[in-house]
Amino acid sequence: MPHRTAFFVSDGTGITAETFARALLAQFEIRPKMVRLPFIDSAEKAHQAVRQINHTAQVDGKRPLVFTTLVNEEALEVLRRDCTGLLIDMFGTFIAPLELELGMKSNHRVGRFSDVTRSREYHDRIEAINFTLEHDDGQTDRSLEMADVILVGVSRSGKTPTSLYLALQFGLKAANYPLIPDDFERRQLPAALLPHKKKLFGLTIDPQRLSEIRHERRPNSRYASLENCRYEVREAEALMRRAGIRVLSTTHKSIEEIATLIRQDLEARA
């Protein structure tokens, strides 16, 4: 594919523009260079952004893809008038139809970060992140009763990134606990988890894939050997089945997919 550059231009952090744009670009077999241009909140800064975008167009020989969530009308007008890239105004595309449908004008406010930081939802999310970090990889058994979900599985099966995603995206207090050979020998879950069986969710993974992941961490070790990975996965799955824990394979799923499936399961149980 020809070299392309995608710019994410925003009055705020640019996270909204980038997230939306990445979802759109994922539909195409292309890997553009991605550049975030945050805090473009004046015409002067917009002119600077335009110079960078137009220079990139000359270097690439292709016009850049410019995704913007600009609210500042003066800054947005500079991009509309002077930018040589393909300008995709995300707010302009979606807010105008919503204003018509709802019969009201939008606030046209940047980011709304001050409102967010005062909201209960924001503070709950921060609390969930702190809880999840504290309860990563079985670091502590304290206050497990406060967990929304406890992920279990062998080492490197995806427990930590999934837990953090659940906390960051959904505000869920997600602990995670490794299953180790001692548990397999006892044929029983760790004692600290037994009072919380209803909150447990198991993650498993193909042994071959697990071996590849572990080799990146500890090459040529017994920990990473295919034989050991097969043993641990087999015993962990058997242990989770005996305990009646729902098990999900992470082998071919993204963290986003795994977390969403877990959230759906939790909502169904509620």
N, C-alpha and C positions, 0 to 999 in steps of 0.2 A: 504494500500500500504506500502511496505517496506520503511524504512527511507532512504532518499537520500539527498545529498547535491549538489547544483550547484554552481560552482565558475565562476566568470566573471573576466578574467585576461586581463589587457591592459597596454600598455605603457602610455596611457592618463588617462582620468577619468573613463573609463569602461562603460560609458553610452551607447555607441553603442553596445557593446557586450551584456550588460544586456537587452537592448530593443529588440534586435534580438532574444536572447535566450528566453526571456519571451514569445515572439510570438510563438516560436517553442514549448515550454513546455505547453502552453495553449491548445495544441492539445491532451494532455494526462491527464487522471484522476490521477494527482499526485500533491502534494504540497511540493516540496522540500524546504529545508532550503537554502536560497540564500546568497552567500557571494561575495562581490565585492573586488577584489584585484587590485587597480589602481596604476599607475605610476611604473609598473614593467619594467624599462627601462635599465636594466643591467643584466649580467649573475648572479651577486651576489644576486640581488633582486629576480631573477628567482629561484635560489636555495632555498631562504627563502620561496617563494611561494610553491615550490614543497614539502618542508618539511611539510608545513601546510596541503596541499592537501593529501599527503600520510598518515599523522597522522589521518586525518578525515576518510580516507578509512579504517583504522584499527578500529577506534571507531565505525563507522557505520556498518562495516561488509559488505559494498557494495562500489564499486568504485564510486567516485564522477563523476559528469558530469562537464567537464571543457571547457567552451566556451572562446575562446581567439581571440582578434584582435591585437595581438602583431605584431609590425613591426620590432623591433630589432631582427635581425637574431640570435645573440648569446643567447638572452633570450629565444627565441622560440625553439632553439635547445636543451636547458636545459629541457624544458617541454617535448619535443618530446622524449628525451632520458630517463629521470628519473621519469616522472610523471606516477603514477599508475592509474590515473583516465582516463575516456573516453575523449580524447582530440579532440575537434571540432574547427579546425582552420578556422574561418569564412573568413578572408581575403584570406587565401591560397585557399579556396574552390572557391571563386568567382572572385578574381583578375586575377588569371592565365588565365581562359577562356576569360576574357575581354581583357587582353593584346594580346592574339592571335587574337581575333576578330578585335580589333582596330589597330593592327599592331604597338603598342607602349608600352613602359614600364611605369608602374605606378610610381608615385613619391616616394612611400614607405616612406611617412612622417607621423609623429605622430600627430594625432588630427587636425593639421592645424589651431590651435586656433588663432595664431597671424594673419593669413590671414583673418579669420572670423571676428575678432574684428575690422578690418579696412574696412570691407565691408559695403556697403550701406544697404544691407538687414539686417545685424546684428543691425545696429543703428535704422532702422525702427522698428525692433522687440522690442528693448528696449523702444522705444517711445510708441509703442502700449501697452506694459505692464504697463508703467507709466500712460497712459491715462485710461486704464481699471481699475487700482486700484483707481484712482482719481474719476472715475464715477461709482463706485460700489454702488449698492443699492440706487441709486438716491441721492448720497451725494451732487452733484452739477449739475446745469443745464448749467453751463458755457461750451461753445465750443462744444455743442452737434452736431453742423453742421459738425464737423470733424470726427464724429463716422462713422465707416463702417457699423455697425449694432447696434441696441438698443434692448435688450431683455426685454420683459415685462412678468409679471405673478405674481401670489400670492407669498407670503413669503415662502421660502423653497421648491420652485418648481425646483431648479437647476440652477438658473440664474447666481450666482456668479462663481461656478466652471466651467460652460460652457464658460462664458466670459473670464476667465483666460486661459482656454485651447485654445480658439480662438486666444488670444494674443500670448501665448507662442509658439504654434505650427504653426500658420498661419500668425502671425504678423498683425492681424486685430485689429483695435481699437473698442473694444466692450464695450459699456455702458450697464448697466442694471438698470431697474426701477421697483419698486414694485407696484402692484395694490392693493389698500386698500379699506376698506368699504366706505370711503368718495367718492371714484371714482364710486363705485357701486350705491350709492345714487344719484349722479349727472348723472349717466348713460352716462358718458363721460370720455375719456382718460384724464390724467393730462394735464393741459394747456401747460406745457413745451414740451410735446411730439407732440402736434398737428402739428407744422411746419415740423416734421420729420417722417411723417407716412410711407413714402416709405422705411425707414430704420428699421421699427419695425418688430420684429419677436416674436411671442408669445409662451410661454412654459406653459403647463398645466400638471396635474398629477392626478392620481386616488385619490379621497378623503380619502379612507382608508389608502393608503400608506402615504399620506400627514399627516394624523393624527398620524401615527406611528413615522414619522420623527420629528414632532413637540413635541411629548411626550418626546422624548429624550432630547429636549432643554428646554421645560417648562412642566414638568409632571403635570397632573391633572389640567390643566388650560383651560379656555374657548378657548383660542387661539388654543389649541391642540385638542379640542373636535371634535368628528366625525361630529356632527351637524353643527358646525361652519365651518369645512373644506368643507363639502358638499355645504354650502351656498357660501363660497368664490370662490370655483372652478366653481360652476354653474354661478355665476354672472360675474366672470372674463372671462369665455368662451363666454358668451353672449355679453359682452362688446367688446371683440376682434373680434367676428363675425360681429357685427354692424360696427366696424371700418374697416373691410375688411383686417384684419391682418392674415397672415398664422399662424396656430397654430400647435405645435408639442407636443405630450405627452412624458414626460420623465419617465413614470412609469416603463417601461421594457427596457429602452435603457441606455447604458453606456454614460458617458460624451463624449468619443471619437466618438461614433455614432451620438450623438446629434450635436456636433460641425461640423462633416463632412457633415451632412445633411444641416445644416445652410449654410456652405460654398458653397455647391453645389447650393443652392437656390440663394445665392448672385451672383455666377458666371453666373447663368442662367438669372438673371435680368440685368447683365451688358451688 
